[in-house]
Amino acid sequence: MSIIAWIVLGLVAGWLAGIVMRGGGYGLIGDIVLGVLGALIGGWVWGLISGQDVTLGFNLPSLLIAVLGAIILIGISRALTGRRATGPTV
């Protein structure tokens, strides 16, 4: 996957994870970093669990793995910093 695809995937995954975790998002750069790191974490965890590599392209499984990884990353960050979600609750 090209670097542009990683950035786009990271942006979308970080934005979706911010919405799911009721934090709203972390800005453009924050969402990209969070999503790319989430993709790496999610891909690593998924590889341990299933033995499959889903980082072959920009597709739905890659996006879902990246979002789940970013959600895990947000949860760990909030647990360590004590930061709570802000904004409206759904």
C-alpha positions in Angstrom: 0.0 0.0 0.0 1.4 3.4 -0.9 2.1 6.1 1.7 -0.9 8.2 0.4 -3.2 5.2 1.0 -1.8 4.8 4.5 -2.5 8.4 5.2 -6.0 8.3 3.9 -6.7 5.1 5.7 -5.3 6.6 8.9 -7.4 9.7 8.6 -10.6 7.8 8.1 -9.8 5.3 10.8 -8.8 7.9 13.3 -11.9 10.0 12.6 -14.2 7.0 13.0 -12.4 5.9 16.2 -12.8 9.4 17.6 -16.5 9.3 16.9 -17.0 5.8 18.3 -15.1 6.8 21.5 -17.2 10.0 21.8 -14.2 12.3 21.7 -15.1 13.9 18.4 -11.6 13.6 16.8 -8.1 14.9 17.4 -7.7 17.3 14.4 -6.4 16.3 11.0 -2.8 15.4 12.0 -3.9 13.7 15.2 -6.5 11.6 13.4 -4.0 10.5 10.8 -1.4 9.6 13.4 -4.0 7.8 15.5 -5.3 5.9 12.6 -2.0 4.8 11.2 -0.8 3.7 14.7 -4.2 2.0 15.1 -3.7 0.2 11.8 -0.3 -1.0 12.9 -1.6 -2.1 16.4 -4.8 -3.6 14.9 -2.9 -5.4 12.2 -0.4 -6.8 14.7 -3.1 -8.1 17.0 -5.2 -9.5 14.1 -2.1 -11.3 12.8 -1.5 -12.8 16.3 -5.1 -14.0 16.5 -5.8 -15.2 13.0 -2.4 -15.6 11.3 -3.7 -13.6 8.3 -2.3 -10.4 6.8 -5.0 -7.9 6.0 -2.6 -5.0 5.2 -2.6 -5.7 1.5 -4.7 -2.7 0.4 -7.3 -0.1 1.1 -10.3 -2.3 1.7 -13.0 -2.8 4.3 -11.1 -5.4 6.4 -8.1 -3.1 6.6 -10.3 -0.1 7.6 -12.1 -2.1 10.3 -8.8 -3.4 11.7 -7.4 0.1 11.7 -10.5 1.5 13.5 -10.3 -1.2 16.1 -6.6 -0.6 16.7 -7.3 3.1 17.0 -10.1 2.5 19.5 -7.7 0.4 21.6 -5.1 3.2 21.4 -7.6 5.8 22.5 -8.7 3.6 25.4 -5.1 3.0 26.5 -4.4 6.7 26.2 -7.4 7.7 28.2 -6.7 5.1 30.9 -3.1 6.4 31.3 -3.9 10.1 31.2 -7.3 10.1 33.0 -8.8 12.1 30.1 -12.5 11.7 29.7 -14.6 12.0 26.6 -16.0 15.5 25.9 -18.8 16.6 23.7 -22.4 15.5 23.2 -23.3 11.9 24.0 -25.3 9.9 21.6 
